Amino acid sequence: MCEYTVERTAANLPQSATHDLFTVSGGRVVVTAVLGEVTTAVQNQANTSFLKASSTVSGAVESNISTTMALQDLPVGMLISGADGPYYNVKPQLAMNPVVIASGGAVRLSCAASNTGQIKWLLRYYPLDPGAKVTAA
């Protein structure tokens, strides 16, 4: 089974909202890592954030797939794993516990505040079903 990597270009943080980072189509996938890199410094203001997995199976369901991330006062180059905080050096394959997401689902970033700053994201996954894939949102 091949592992694939999808990258999302740098974008502003969601402003007191939840936005899709990646979408799943064509079948189920196992997400093995989600890694962010700060490209524009993040403002020093409290901003409790989570990575979430959403599903359209049996209605709209959303679950946290990361521990609480404090996305505040982060310099350019800081890596965010979603495992237990920001780091300068993170092994992407250890960034989170694997999670299965069904077709029509997404990996999302939820931010409690409206902080300035930009992050680019990388996601690694294995397709479980033929034709399953992940694309940047």
Steps between C-alpha positions, in 0.01 A plus 500: 500500500642841402496799728418831334577859597278798421610858560281805547644842428529756777174667601367726773375336818121456520354804674302364800381224267568152362634455145582195290871437445464175302209305349456126450335348191464164327506286814651468846852610593725462805652835593838440666629855549398863476778755527485879482782749448461867591583716196381836640540554877186434703372781722548479879135458601341196664368265229399151606492286186439139393546284194169327426376223275157546348276241340183511297411141588175496705483880493767754578731367772821665619762367743822645640804315369759711683559616851444869572741716301582852620542676164634825641831686498661259252805603297564422135631144468316361804357152430157401628428131532168493679650242735563714805618842398719697261859390440801598297574138408228236455508164325185519283430128527472541879282811485171331586326167551370362168134575428267358233293753305224400258439642155336842523682573824766760572784597729416839645665769714287660770616827661331664799640848428583721203880506491713630218758264352530236232572128509569253220388142559613151401294182536616138460256217433441147372195423284289216641274475194601500131472856369495664844699823516556819697528845342578842642185703567 
